[in-house]
Amino acid sequence: DTGVSQNPRHKITKRGQNVTFRCDPISEHNRLYWYRQTLGQGPEFLTYFQNEAQLEKSRLLSDRFSAERPKGSFSTLEIQRTEQGDSAMYLCASSLGGFTEAFFGQGTRLTVV
Amino acid sequence: AQKITQTQPGMFVQEKEAVTLDCTYDTSDQSYGLFWYKQPSSGEMIFLIYQGSYDEQNATEGRYSLNFQKARKSANLVISASQLGDSAMYFCAMRELSQGAQKLVFGQGTRLTINP
């Protein structure tokens, strides 16, 4: 396992459709994070899992967004009824413990048309 | 609330020169960590260097060093002997540690361009 893997890398969807992204963290990492990055900005925190428990959610995570990490391994981020404002890069990261660096995947770029 | 400020939207440097990327932060916490990440055009955030608030010595990792001035709340990244491959976006980030916070707060980034 060489790093955090995210699929798909790119997604184009029509407004109102649902989309789901997948993140496979580094295998021994128990912490998993989702961030969103819009053009010209730094990443913004969305949510965090420790093993399978979702422990923190940002106010950015509206009720159209849901994230899961069913067995403490991979995670999914679903956006329902997509809006144009959801167009962004969605980044996943993982870490071993809370006080170490987080390793990021290459992201999923979402375009809502 | 945590805040990271990167005041240089873009930097242009000649190859082999050293470059300093500025970062200031604001926190009321005594225990925190500061990170620098590099983001090439491929999109992946690549971890470069970490400085803990209680670390007395500036962190170094190869050509990267972090100029940590706690009283001024600054954590500038210094890249020595720049290379063409250093061209990318660079983000400073902070995590407050004492409250068990897990999220990283990022600045807006600096786009570094290395000219041959």
Interface residues (C-beta under 8 A of the other chain):
Chain A: R31 Y33 Y35 G40 Q41 G42 P43 E44 F45 Y48 Q50 L55 E56 S58 M89 L91 A93 G98 F99 E101 A102 F103 F104 G105 Q106 G107 R109
Chain B: I4 G33 F35 Y37 S42 G43 E44 M45 I46 F47 Y50 F91 A93 L97 G100 Q102 K103 L104 V105 F106 G107 Q108 G109
